């Protein structure tokens, strides 16, 4: 895989819904895979489209939806109340600047995906992320892991 420098790396948060065709039939919220093995790709896509519509319309917050619905283990790490942000912020080192205009950005800094470059992610995920502008949310993206919506964060 090609190496990447910080200048050509991106960051993203995503919501993953696994289904019968996913390469790994378990997740942090379904360790036995009983729900995943009963979920068709079409039903996973339908669920993800509804979630995306709620996020894009402003009815729901991306990070809160991800922490509740995503099958990705990064969602487990993000299960933290936004109300705890002031407490976390008070204990954060000054070297980690907070986004005072967008408190949800702080969750991304603390719990989002680390930076990645070309050749480090599954190709459809990578291509979709690089094609997004910061803050933009993708349409449905298919990978071997399942179906995703992706929000580019940096």
Backbone torsions as a table, in degrees:
resi	resn	phi	psi	omega
1	UNK	NA	141.8	179.9
2	UNK	-69.8	148.8	177.5
3	UNK	-84.1	158.3	-177.8
4	UNK	-126.0	147.3	172.7
5	UNK	-100.8	163.1	-179.0
6	UNK	-57.7	-30.7	-177.2
7	UNK	-64.9	-27.7	-178.5
8	UNK	-115.0	25.5	176.7
9	UNK	-100.4	157.8	178.0
10	UNK	-128.9	166.2	172.7
11	UNK	-127.4	149.4	178.7
12	UNK	-152.5	152.7	167.2
13	UNK	-111.4	153.1	-179.4
14	UNK	-150.0	161.8	173.4
15	UNK	-118.1	122.4	-179.2
16	UNK	-111.4	129.1	170.6
17	UNK	-116.0	117.1	178.7
18	UNK	-83.5	158.6	-179.1
19	UNK	-149.0	-177.3	-176.6
20	UNK	-54.0	-29.6	-178.2
21	UNK	-91.3	2.3	-179.2
22	UNK	-69.4	147.7	-176.4
23	UNK	-68.5	-26.0	178.4
24	UNK	-126.5	119.4	-172.9
25	UNK	-91.9	39.8	176.6
26	UNK	-151.4	159.2	176.3
27	UNK	-149.7	175.4	180.0
28	UNK	-61.3	-30.8	-179.0
29	UNK	-97.6	-7.0	178.1
30	UNK	-140.1	66.8	-173.8
31	UNK	-58.6	-30.1	179.8
32	UNK	-86.9	-13.9	179.4
33	UNK	75.8	16.0	-176.5
34	UNK	-67.7	-39.7	178.2
35	UNK	-73.2	-44.7	-178.2
36	UNK	-59.8	-44.5	-177.4
37	UNK	-67.8	-18.1	177.9
38	UNK	-97.5	-2.1	-177.2
39	UNK	-96.0	121.2	175.9
40	UNK	-78.3	161.3	176.5
41	UNK	-60.0	-43.3	-178.9
42	UNK	-60.7	-40.7	179.4
43	UNK	-71.1	-33.6	175.7
44	UNK	-64.4	-43.4	178.2
45	UNK	-63.1	-44.2	179.8
46	UNK	-60.2	-45.7	179.3
47	UNK	-61.7	-44.1	-178.2
48	UNK	-66.5	-37.1	177.3
49	UNK	-63.1	-42.1	177.9
50	UNK	-63.0	-43.6	178.4
51	UNK	-62.4	-44.1	179.7
52	UNK	-61.5	-44.2	179.2
53	UNK	-58.5	-43.1	178.7
54	UNK	-63.6	-39.2	-179.9
55	UNK	-68.6	-50.0	-176.6
56	UNK	-63.7	-35.4	-179.6
57	UNK	-77.3	-10.9	-179.0
58	UNK	90.4	1.7	178.4
59	UNK	-72.3	-23.5	-176.5
60	UNK	-139.3	157.0	179.2
61	UNK	-99.2	132.1	-176.9
62	UNK	-52.0	-51.2	-174.9
63	UNK	-65.6	-37.5	178.3
64	UNK	-68.4	-39.8	177.5
65	UNK	-64.2	-44.1	179.9
66	UNK	-60.0	-44.1	-176.9
67	UNK	-67.6	-23.3	-178.9
68	UNK	-93.7	-37.3	-170.2
69	UNK	-111.0	-22.0	-173.2
70	UNK	-70.5	139.0	175.0
71	UNK	-83.4	-6.4	-179.5
72	UNK	-74.0	140.9	-179.5
73	UNK	-63.8	-20.8	177.1
74	UNK	-64.7	-26.6	177.6
75	UNK	-65.9	-35.1	178.6
76	UNK	-61.1	-39.9	179.0
77	UNK	-69.4	-24.2	-176.3
78	UNK	-90.1	2.0	-179.9
79	UNK	-75.0	85.7	-179.6
80	UNK	-147.0	139.1	-178.3
81	UNK	-73.1	136.6	176.7
82	UNK	-60.0	-25.8	179.8
83	UNK	-66.9	-17.3	177.6
84	UNK	-82.0	-9.4	-176.2
85	UNK	-56.0	-42.5	179.1
86	UNK	-60.4	-38.5	178.2
87	UNK	-66.1	-43.5	177.8
88	UNK	-63.5	-44.6	-178.2
89	UNK	-60.2	-37.4	-179.1
90	UNK	-65.8	-22.9	-177.5
91	UNK	-105.4	-0.8	-178.5
92	UNK	-78.7	145.4	176.3
93	UNK	-64.9	148.1	-179.4
94	UNK	-62.1	-19.0	-179.9
95	UNK	-72.6	-11.9	177.7
96	UNK	-108.2	95.0	-175.4
97	UNK	-67.7	142.3	177.4
98	UNK	-94.0	148.7	176.7
99	UNK	-91.6	90.1	-175.4
100	UNK	-65.6	-28.3	179.8
101	UNK	-79.9	-14.3	-178.3
102	UNK	-145.5	86.5	-177.1
103	UNK	-59.6	-26.3	178.9
104	UNK	-67.0	-24.7	176.0
105	UNK	-61.2	-29.7	179.1
106	UNK	-65.0	-36.7	175.7
107	UNK	-63.7	-38.1	178.4
108	UNK	-63.8	-43.3	179.7
109	UNK	-61.9	-39.3	-175.9
110	UNK	-81.8	-37.3	-169.4
111	UNK	-126.2	-0.8	-178.8
112	UNK	-74.9	173.9	178.0
113	UNK	-65.7	144.6	175.4
114	UNK	-69.6	168.3	179.5
115	UNK	-64.3	145.5	176.1
116	UNK	-140.7	154.8	179.9
117	UNK	-116.1	-177.1	179.6
118	UNK	-59.4	138.8	176.8
119	UNK	84.1	4.9	-177.4
120	UNK	-104.1	-14.0	-179.5
121	UNK	-123.9	169.1	173.5
122	UNK	-59.7	138.5	-170.8
123	UNK	-52.8	-47.5	180.0
124	UNK	-61.2	-37.9	178.8
125	UNK	-65.9	-47.6	179.5
126	UNK	-59.9	-50.7	-178.5
127	UNK	-59.4	-45.2	-179.6
128	UNK	-62.0	-43.2	-178.2
129	UNK	-64.5	-47.0	-179.8
130	UNK	-65.0	-26.0	179.4
131	UNK	-83.0	-9.6	178.9
132	UNK	-87.8	152.6	168.2
133	UNK	-87.9	157.2	178.0
134	UNK	-57.1	129.9	-179.6
135	UNK	89.8	-11.1	-179.4
136	UNK	-83.1	149.4	-179.4
137	UNK	-113.9	132.2	-177.5
138	UNK	-72.8	166.9	163.8
139	UNK	-78.4	-170.4	-179.2
140	UNK	-64.8	132.8	178.1
141	UNK	-121.0	125.4	178.8
142	UNK	-94.7	130.3	170.4
143	UNK	-135.0	177.4	175.7
144	UNK	-64.2	-20.8	-179.5
145	UNK	-79.8	-25.8	-177.0
146	UNK	148.4	-152.1	177.3
147	UNK	-111.1	144.5	-174.2
148	UNK	-132.5	157.5	153.1
149	UNK	-120.0	143.1	-172.2
150	UNK	-124.5	137.2	172.1
151	UNK	-117.5	118.7	177.8
152	UNK	-74.4	129.5	-175.7
153	UNK	-111.1	-14.0	178.6
154	UNK	-162.4	NA	NA
